[in-house]
């Protein structure tokens, strides 16, 4: 079998791989890059517009990105870091728009206010504490807070329509929130990459073998429509969403030992009825029910895909043994290894509440789901909403500080000691922070080149804040935000 020799092999055709490919090709146009995607099109799994909520996760409205301190105040450290990471994505997308490498902003990102909405005395108290902590920070200084029902009716008319009772309500709002079509971004990036010298995108190509050679390069064998093809790559990135864990295990690198995956399916209620869709223009996040995992935070969202507006509500979780929407029911079983079995059993034993929650979600009827929706939108009619299936989210299982298996609700980049292979595991905030995550991988896998004057200058052209902390330098954050909101047409 003839081996195709490439500098970079990207596994998966979603948000992660296309972003990494785009960064690398801008940094060094001479690099030879091949992307292999198991489906017949790119960006069909979690990256596709209807397989995620499209929230530009900037921590404006997601209550699970802040946590209570012992004194009753709110810790916003995680929110500040996520906000800074999203600003890195906005900078890179702005660069691509200005260079004509992405289309007009409204084709992939639209301004949709980000709001939090809660009811009940305890939740109102928590939201007020959150607002006080966040609005005091420059990154969130535009946040508004209200307990006034008339103001809320202006912000979210459907939610307040015919809402009766005297239960305390509160809401926050940031007007420059966004709805992002990550599928459109990935497809446009893939299209540009394919037009470049020394770039190939191989579809219907599934990785079967992954083995490091004596010279440090990787031999990767793929099955493409029944034909076996071999690639030899100096660097491999496993950006295959839920499929990244089995590939990481195939690689055999020590950094991947002990990791497992806990797959969770997602479902949405979707409404495309024009008279309702036109009355809602916001992403409104609530508080997760008591005992529910952080990924279950309910939200009522404006969604704009290919110019068409809809409203979605959810997510409703479910248990599945598939790691990909178009995966195999044997994915979970096949991922069990001697090095991760203990961690997986420990997570199973210590997360019975999560298991019960997922079982209860699976057993819900359409009316049950619509009853949950009516907590947000009291006038919702069952007939106006249909069920849609989101992409799979494979949560990370790893050894915790106490030595027991731990379930993580985030993303993690794993890079081999020699930097020749990297993988991305996990879910939220996912695609929103892709650019920051891929830069982190570049710094670990291309360390020497990233320190070169040439790459440093190019990085600062693509991401003007590169090399500086937007968490610490809030003046720079506000200066850059002003530019990106203008370029991407997100200014209120």
C-alpha positions in Angstrom: 0.0 0.0 0.0 1.4 3.4 -1.0 1.7 5.9 1.8 0.6 9.5 1.3 3.1 11.6 3.2 1.6 14.8 4.8 2.7 17.4 7.3 -0.6 17.4 9.1 -3.5 14.9 9.3 -6.8 16.2 10.7 -9.3 13.6 11.8 -12.9 14.9 11.7 -14.4 17.6 9.6 -16.1 19.7 12.3 -15.4 23.0 14.0 -12.2 21.9 15.7 -10.3 20.4 12.7 -11.4 23.1 10.3 -10.2 25.8 12.7 -6.9 24.2 13.3 -6.4 23.7 9.6 -7.2 27.3 8.9 -4.8 28.6 11.6 -2.0 26.3 10.3 -2.5 27.3 6.6 -2.4 31.0 7.5 0.8 30.5 9.6 2.5 28.4 6.9 0.9 28.2 3.5 3.4 25.6 2.4 2.2 22.9 4.9 0.6 19.8 3.3 -2.7 19.1 5.1 -5.2 16.2 4.7 -8.5 16.1 6.5 -10.3 12.7 6.8 -14.1 12.7 7.6 -16.1 9.5 8.1 -19.3 11.0 6.7 -20.0 12.1 3.1 -19.9 15.8 4.1 -18.1 17.9 6.6 -19.7 19.4 9.7 -22.6 16.9 10.0 -22.3 15.8 13.6 -22.2 18.2 16.6 -21.0 21.1 14.5 -24.1 21.2 12.3 -26.5 24.0 13.0 -29.4 21.9 14.2 -27.1 19.7 16.3 -26.3 22.4 18.9 -28.0 25.4 20.4 -25.7 27.9 18.6 -25.1 29.9 21.7 -21.9 32.0 21.4 -20.9 30.9 24.9 -19.6 34.1 26.5 -21.0 33.4 30.1 -23.5 36.2 29.8 -26.5 34.1 30.6 -25.4 30.6 31.5 -25.9 30.3 35.2 -23.8 27.1 35.5 -20.6 29.2 34.6 -20.8 30.9 38.0 -20.9 29.4 41.5 -21.8 30.5 45.0 -19.0 31.5 47.5 -19.3 30.5 51.2 -20.3 34.1 52.1 -23.3 34.1 49.7 -21.5 36.2 47.0 -20.9 34.8 43.5 -17.6 33.4 42.1 -17.3 34.6 38.5 -13.7 33.3 37.7 -14.9 30.5 35.3 -17.3 33.0 33.6 -14.4 35.5 33.1 -12.2 32.9 31.5 -14.9 31.6 29.2 -15.7 35.2 28.2 -12.1 35.9 27.3 -11.8 32.6 25.3 -14.9 33.5 23.3 -13.4 36.9 22.5 -10.5 35.0 20.9 -12.9 33.3 18.5 -14.6 36.7 17.7 -11.1 38.1 16.8 -10.2 35.2 14.5 -13.6 35.3 12.8 -13.3 39.1 12.3 -9.9 38.5 10.7 -11.3 35.9 8.3 -14.2 38.2 7.4 -11.9 41.1 6.7 -9.7 38.9 4.5 -12.7 37.6 2.6 -12.1 34.1 3.9 -15.5 33.9 5.6 -18.7 35.3 4.1 -20.8 38.3 5.4 -21.1 37.9 9.2 -24.9 37.5 9.1 -24.4 34.2 7.2 -22.8 32.6 10.3 -23.4 34.9 13.4 -26.2 37.2 14.4 -26.8 39.5 17.4 -29.3 37.9 19.8 -29.5 39.2 23.3 -28.4 36.8 26.1 -30.7 36.7 29.1 -31.0 34.9 32.3 -34.5 34.4 33.8 -35.4 32.8 37.1 -38.4 32.5 39.4 -38.7 31.9 43.2 -37.2 33.9 46.1 -34.0 31.8 46.4 -33.2 31.9 42.6 -34.0 35.7 42.5 -31.5 36.3 45.3 -28.8 34.2 43.6 -29.3 36.0 40.3 -29.1 39.4 42.0 -25.8 38.3 43.6 -24.5 37.1 40.2 -25.5 40.4 38.6 -23.7 42.4 41.3 -20.5 40.4 40.9 -20.5 40.3 37.1 -21.6 43.9 36.4 -18.7 45.1 38.6 -16.3 43.4 36.1 -15.4 45.3 32.9 -16.2 42.2 30.7 -19.8 42.3 31.9 -20.4 46.0 32.6 -23.2 46.2 30.1 -25.3 43.6 32.0 -28.8 44.9 33.0 -30.9 43.5 35.8 -34.6 43.8 36.5 -37.3 42.4 38.7 -39.9 44.6 36.9 -42.4 42.5 35.0 -43.1 45.3 32.5 -39.4 45.5 31.6 -39.3 41.7 31.3 -42.3 41.8 29.0 -40.3 44.1 26.7 -37.2 41.8 26.8 -39.1 38.5 26.3 -42.7 38.9 25.4 -43.5 35.2 24.9 -42.2 34.3 28.3 -44.2 37.0 30.1 -47.4 36.6 28.1 -50.2 35.5 30.4 -47.8 34.8 33.3 -50.0 34.8 36.4 -49.2 34.7 40.1 -47.1 36.8 42.4 -44.0 34.6 42.5 -40.8 36.7 42.5 -39.2 36.9 39.0 -35.8 38.4 37.9 -33.9 38.6 34.7 -30.5 39.9 33.4 -29.7 40.9 29.8 -26.6 41.6 27.7 -27.6 42.9 24.3 -24.5 42.0 22.3 -25.0 38.2 22.8 -24.8 36.0 19.7 -26.4 33.1 17.8 -23.7 31.2 15.9 -24.1 28.8 13.0 -20.9 26.7 13.7 -21.8 24.5 10.8 -21.7 27.4 8.3 -18.3 28.5 9.8 -16.8 25.0 9.4 -18.2 24.4 5.9 -16.8 27.8 4.7 -13.4 27.1 6.3 -13.3 23.6 4.7 -14.2 25.1 1.3 -11.4 27.6 1.6 -8.9 25.0 2.7 -9.8 22.7 -0.2 -9.1 25.5 -2.6 -5.5 25.8 -1.3 -2.3 24.1 -2.5 -1.4 20.8 -0.8 -4.7 20.5 1.0 -7.0 17.4 0.6 -10.3 16.6 2.2 -11.1 12.9 2.1 -14.8 12.1 2.8 -16.4 8.8 3.7 -13.0 7.9 5.2 -12.8 6.2 8.6 -9.6 5.8 10.6 -8.9 2.1 11.3 -5.3 2.1 12.4 -3.1 4.7 14.2 0.5 3.8 15.0 3.5 5.8 15.7 6.6 5.0 13.7 10.3 4.9 14.8 10.9 8.4 13.4 8.0 9.9 15.5 5.6 10.2 12.5 2.2 8.5 12.5 1.0 5.8 10.2 -2.8 6.2 9.8 -4.8 3.7 7.8 -8.3 4.7 6.7 -11.1 2.8 5.1 -12.6 4.9 2.3 -15.6 3.3 0.7 -14.1 -0.2 1.1 -10.6 0.8 0.0 -7.7 1.0 2.5 -5.5 4.0 2.2 -2.4 4.8 4.2 -1.1 8.2 5.4 2.1 9.1 7.1 1.8 12.3 9.1 4.3 14.4 11.1 1.3 15.7 13.2 -2.1 14.2 13.8 -5.1 16.0 15.4 -8.1 13.9 16.6 -10.9 16.4 16.4 -13.7 13.9 15.8 -16.1 15.0 18.5 -17.4 12.0 20.4 -15.3 9.8 18.1 -12.0 11.3 19.5 -11.9 9.1 22.5 -11.7 5.7 20.7 -9.1 7.2 18.3 -7.0 8.5 21.3 -7.2 5.0 22.7 -6.0 3.5 19.4 -3.0 5.8 19.5 -1.7 4.2 22.7 -0.1 7.4 24.0 0.4 7.4 27.8 -1.3 10.8 28.1 -4.6 9.2 27.0 -4.6 6.4 29.6 -7.4 6.3 32.1 -9.8 8.5 30.1 -13.3 7.3 29.5 -16.5 8.8 28.0 -20.0 9.1 29.2 -22.3 9.7 26.2 -25.4 11.9 26.6 -27.9 12.5 23.9 -29.8 15.7 23.5 -33.2 16.7 22.2 -35.0 20.0 21.5 -38.5 21.2 21.1 -38.5 23.3 18.0 -41.1 25.9 16.8 -41.1 27.4 13.4 -44.5 29.0 13.5 -43.9 32.6 12.2 -46.3 34.4 14.6 -44.5 32.9 17.6 -40.9 33.1 16.2 -41.3 36.8 15.5 -42.2 37.5 19.1 -39.0 36.0 20.6 -35.6 37.4 19.9 -33.3 36.3 22.7 -31.5 33.3 24.2 -33.0 33.0 27.6 -31.3 30.6 30.1 -32.9 29.5 33.4 -31.6 27.6 36.4 -31.0 23.8 36.3 -33.6 21.8 38.2 -32.4 20.7 41.7 -30.3 17.5 41.3 -29.9 17.9 37.5 -26.4 18.1 35.9 -25.1 21.4 34.6 -25.6 20.4 31.0 -29.3 20.4 31.6 -29.8 24.2 32.1 -33.1 24.9 30.3 -33.2 27.7 27.7 -35.6 29.2 25.2 -33.6 30.3 22.2 -33.8 32.2 19.0 -32.1 30.2 16.3 -31.1 31.6 12.9 -29.9 29.0 10.4 -29.3 29.9 6.7 -31.4 33.0 7.2 -34.4 31.2 8.7 -35.5 31.9 12.2 -36.9 29.3 14.7 -37.3 28.9 18.5 -35.9 25.9 20.3 -36.3 24.8 23.9 -34.3 22.3 25.9 -32.1 20.5 26.1 -33.8 17.2 27.1 -31.1 14.7 27.9 -31.1 11.0 27.4 -28.8 8.0 27.8 -27.3 6.4 24.8 -24.3 4.1 24.2 -23.4 5.9 20.9 -20.5 8.4 20.9 -21.7 10.0 17.7 -25.2 10.7 16.3 -24.3 8.4 13.4 -22.2 6.1 15.6 -22.6 2.6 16.8 -24.5 1.3 19.9 -21.3 -0.6 20.8 -19.2 2.6 21.1 -19.4 2.8 24.9 -18.7 -0.9 25.4 -15.8 -0.9 23.0 -14.2 2.1 24.8 -13.8 0.2 28.1 -10.2 -0.7 28.8 -8.3 -2.0 31.7 -6.8 1.5 32.3 -10.2 3.2 32.5 -12.5 0.5 33.9 -12.0 1.6 37.5 -12.7 5.3 36.7 -15.8 4.4 34.8 -17.2 2.1 37.5 -16.4 4.8 40.1 -18.3 7.4 38.1 -21.3 5.0 37.7 -21.4 4.3 41.4 -21.0 7.9 42.5 -23.4 9.4 39.9 -26.7 7.6 40.6 -28.6 10.9 40.7 -27.4 11.6 37.1 -28.4 8.1 36.0 -31.9 8.5 37.5 -32.2 12.0 35.9 -31.3 10.6 32.5 -33.8 7.7 32.8 -36.5 10.2 33.8 -35.7 12.3 30.8 -35.9 9.4 28.4 -39.3 8.4 29.7 -40.9 11.8 29.1 -43.8 12.1 26.7 -44.3 15.1 24.3 -46.8 16.5 26.8 -44.2 16.2 29.6 -41.6 18.1 27.6 -44.2 20.8 26.7 -45.1 21.1 30.4 -41.4 21.9 31.1 -41.6 24.4 28.3 -44.7 26.0 29.9 -42.5 27.0 32.9 -40.8 29.4 30.4 -43.6 30.1 28.0 -47.0 29.7 29.8 -49.1 29.8 26.6 -47.1 27.2 24.7 -49.4 24.8 22.7 -48.2 21.2 22.3 -49.1 21.2 18.6 -46.8 24.1 17.7 -43.7 22.2 18.8 -41.9 19.2 17.4 -39.0 17.1 18.7 -35.6 17.4 17.1 -32.4 15.4 18.0 -29.2 17.2 18.8 -25.6 15.9 18.5 -24.1 13.5 21.0 -22.2 15.0 23.9 -19.5 12.6 25.3 -18.6 13.9 28.8 -15.1 13.2 30.1 -14.4 10.5 32.7 -10.9 10.7 34.3 -9.1 10.1 37.5 -9.9 12.9 40.1 -7.5 14.3 42.7 -8.7 11.7 45.2 -7.8 8.9 42.9 -11.5 8.0 42.1 -13.1 8.4 38.7 -14.6 11.8 38.1 -17.1 13.1 35.5 -16.1 16.4 33.9 -18.5 18.7 32.1 -16.0 20.6 30.0 -13.5 20.2 27.2 -9.9 19.0 27.5 -7.0 19.0 25.0 -4.7 16.0 25.3 -1.3 16.3 23.7 1.5 13.7 23.6 4.8 14.4 25.2 6.5 14.8 21.9 3.7 17.0 20.5 3.1 14.8 17.4 -0.5 13.9 18.2 -3.3 15.8 20.0 -7.0 15.1 20.8 -9.9 17.1 22.0 -12.4 15.5 24.4 -15.5 16.7 26.1 -18.5 19.0 25.3 -19.5 22.5 26.6 -18.4 25.3 25.9 -17.1 23.4 22.9 -17.2 25.2 19.6 -17.5 28.7 21.1 -14.0 28.5 22.4 -12.5 26.5 19.5 -10.0 29.1 18.4 -8.5 29.5 21.9 -8.4 25.7 22.3 -6.7 25.2 19.0 -4.1 27.9 19.7 -3.3 26.0 23.0 -2.7 22.9 20.9 -0.4 24.8 18.5 1.6 26.1 21.4 2.1 22.6 22.7 2.6 20.7 19.4 4.4 23.4 17.3 6.2 25.1 20.3 9.3 26.2 18.5 7.6 27.6 15.5 5.0 29.4 17.6 7.9 31.2 19.3 9.4 32.3 15.9 9.1 36.0 14.9 7.2 35.0 11.7 4.5 33.0 13.5 4.3 35.5 16.4 3.6 38.3 14.0 1.0 36.3 12.1 -0.7 35.2 15.3 -1.0 38.8 16.3 -2.5 39.7 12.9 -5.1 37.0 13.2 -5.8 37.4 17.0 -4.6 40.9 18.1 -4.7 40.0 21.8 -2.4 37.0 21.2 0.3 36.8 23.9 -1.7 38.9 26.3 -4.3 38.0 28.9 -7.8 39.4 28.3 -8.6 38.3 31.8 -5.9 40.5 33.3 -5.9 43.3 30.7 -9.5 44.4 30.7 -8.7 47.7 28.8 -7.4 45.6 25.9 -10.5 43.4 26.1 -12.9 46.3 25.8 -10.8 47.9 22.9 -10.8 44.6 21.0 -14.5 43.9 21.7 -15.4 47.2 20.3 -13.7 46.3 17.0 -15.0 42.7 16.8 -18.6 43.7 17.5 -18.3 46.3 14.7 -16.8 43.9 12.2 -19.2 41.1 12.9 -22.2 43.4 13.1 -23.0 42.5 16.7 -23.2 46.1 18.1 -26.6 46.9 19.6 
